[in-house]
Amino acid sequence: MFETLSEQEREKLRDLINRLLKVNFLIKELERERYQAARKLRPQLEEFFKFLNWDFQLDDRHECVFAFSKDGAHRLRLTRDESIALLVLRLIYQEKRQGVILTEFPLTTKYEIRAKYETFRLPFPGKTRFLELIRLFTQYKLLQPLDEEVNLDDCRFRLFHTMLYALDADSIERIHERIKAYDLELDEEELFDEVDETAAARRRTRPNHCYS
C-alpha cells in the first residue's frame, strides 16, 4: 500500500493518520499543509481507513476531512447539556450558512447562543460550564473563538462546516424537534447524545452517528 511512497511522503502519511486518530476532523482553514497532504495522499488514506473498517471522507467542497469508525468503537456519549449545546450551535449554523458563500464560515456570538437557549426556554450554562463546552467543541474542530474573552456576550465564534458531519440533521425543523424533545425534568446524569472520538481519546461507548 505504501511501497511507492517516498520516505517524506510516508512521514506525512503517518502524521495524517495519527492526527485523524486523535481528532477525526481536519479543516483546511486551520491546517492547510496537512489538508494539502491529505489530498495528495488520499488513495493511501482511504486504503488505510478501509482496512480499519472506518469511513474516510475528503470533502473538497467544504474543505474538510472526516474519518470515523463504522462500528462506533471511538464514539462518546455527550451529557445532556453538551448535547443541547451542540444542537443549538448546529441550529445557528444551519440558519446562518444560507447567508454566506461556501468559502466563508458562519459567525455567531455568545449573545446569539444565549438567545437561542431562551427561545427554547432552556437554562443557559454558567460561565465555567460554557467555557468547558467551548473548549470541547474547539478541540473537535467544530468552532473557533475569535475573541480572547469567551464569556463576554459579544465574543464571536466561527462555526466550521464540520458541523454538517458532526450532527446529522437535514433541516432546521428537525433540529427544532430534537431540541424540544428534551425533558428538563430528567435526571442530570442521563446521557442522550454522542460524539465521534478516536480510540486514543476519552472514555468509549456505543455509537449512534457522529454526534447525532
N, C-alpha and C positions, 0 to 999 in steps of 0.2 A: 504493500500500500504506500510506503514511503520511500521505496528504493530509488525513485527518480528524482527525489528532492536533494538539493544541496544541503550542506551542514547548516548554513544560515537559515534556510527555509525550514529545516527540521526544528531549529531553535524557536523560530516564530510559531511553528505549529504547536510545539509543546507549551509555549507561553499562552497561546489562544485556548488550548484545551484546558489547562489549569485555571485560566481566567474564567471560562464558562462553567467549569465545575464548581467554582467558588460562588460566582454570581451569574445566573444564567441569562442575563440581558447584557448586551453590549450596544452602545449607541455611538454613532459616528461623531456626533456633536461633542462628545466627551472624550472619545478615544479614537481619533482619526487614523493614526498609524495602525492600530490593531484592526480597525474596521477594513482598511485597505488590504491588510494582510489576510483577513478572513475572506475577502472577495477573491483574492488570488489563490488561496488555499481551500476554496470552497469544496472541491471534489474530495479532498482528503478529510476535511472536517465532516462532511456528510457520511463518508465511509466509516469513520471512527464512531460517530454517534449512532449510526445504524447498527454497528456491531454491539453497542451498549443497549440497543433497543430504545434509544432516545429519538425524539423528533428534533431535527435541526432545520431552522429556517433563517435565511438571509433575505431580509425584506429591503430591497433597494428603494422601493417607493417611499418607505418611512425611514430608511437609513438606520436600521437596527438589526441586530442578530438575536435570535432566541433559540435556546436549547432546553428541552425538558424531557423528563423521564415519562414514558408512556404508562409505566406501571405505578408511577407516583411515589417511588421509593424516596424521593428527595423533597416531598411536599410537606408543608407545615400548616396546621390549622391556626387561624388567627383567633384571638379573643374577640368578643363581641364588639368592643369599642374599636379595635383595629379593623374589623370587617365593615363597620359603619363608616369609618373614616375613609376606607378605600372606595366604598360605594359612592360616598359624597364627592370625592375627588374625581371619580370616573364620570359622575353625572356632570360636574362642572366642565371636565374635559370634553364630553360629548356635546354640551351646549356651545362651547366656545370654539371648537375646532372648525365649525362651519364658517366662521368669520375670518379665518387666517389661511394663507396659502400653505401648500404642503411643506415647503422648506422652513416654515416657522413653527413655533410651538405656542400653544395657548398659554396665557398668563392668568393667574388669579392672585388674590390676596387673602390674608388671614381674615379680614373683614368679610369678604365674599364667602369664605368657607363657613364662618360663623353664621352668616345669614342663611346659608343653605341648611345648616343644622336647625335653625329656628323655623324654617319653612316646614320641616317635618316634626317640629316640637321635640327634638332630640336634645339631651343635655350635652353641652359643649365641653370638651376635655379641659381640665385645668392647665395652667402654664407648663408644669413639669411633664404632664402626660402628653400635651400637644407637642412639646419638643421631642419626646420619645417617638411619637408617631412620625414626625417629620424625618427624624434620623432613620427610622426603619424604611420608609419609602424612598429616602435618598440612597440608602445602602443598596436597594434593589433597582436603582436607576429608573424610578417612576417619576420623580420630580427633582427639582433643584432650587433651593432657596437663592434668591438674588440679592438679598439684603442680610446684613450681619445679625440684626436683632429679630429673630424669628417670631417672638411673641408680641411684636407691635402690630396693630391692626393693618397698617399699610405695608407690611412686609410682603414682597412679591415672590411668587413661586412659578417656576416654569414647569409645565406638565408635558412630559415626554410621550411620544407616540407608542411607547411600550405599554401604556395604559390599555391599548387595544388587545394586547396579548395577555396582560395580567388579569384582566377581568372580561370574561366572555359575555358581552351584553349587546344585543342587536339594536336597541332603541332606548331613547330617553324614557319612554313609558315603562319599559321592562325594568329599568334601574329604579324608577319611582316605586314600582310594585315591590321590588326587593327590599328597599329601604323601609317601606310601610309595613312589611311583613314582620319586622322586629317587634317582639312583645317586650316592652320595657320592664315588665314585672318578672321576667325570667331571672334565674339565679346568675349572679355576676360571673360565675365560673363556667357557665355553659359556653361551649365553643360552637361557632356557626360556619366559619368560612376558612379558606385555605390559601396558602401562599406557596408558590414554587420555591423550592430551596434545594441546593445540591447536597450530595452526600457528606460533604465536608462542613456543612453549616449546622444550624441549630437543631433542636430536637426533631424527630421524624414522626410521621403519622400517615394515615391513608389519604388518597387524593380525591378531589372532585375534578376540577380542571383549572390549572394555573391558580389564580387567587379566587376564582369564582365559586 
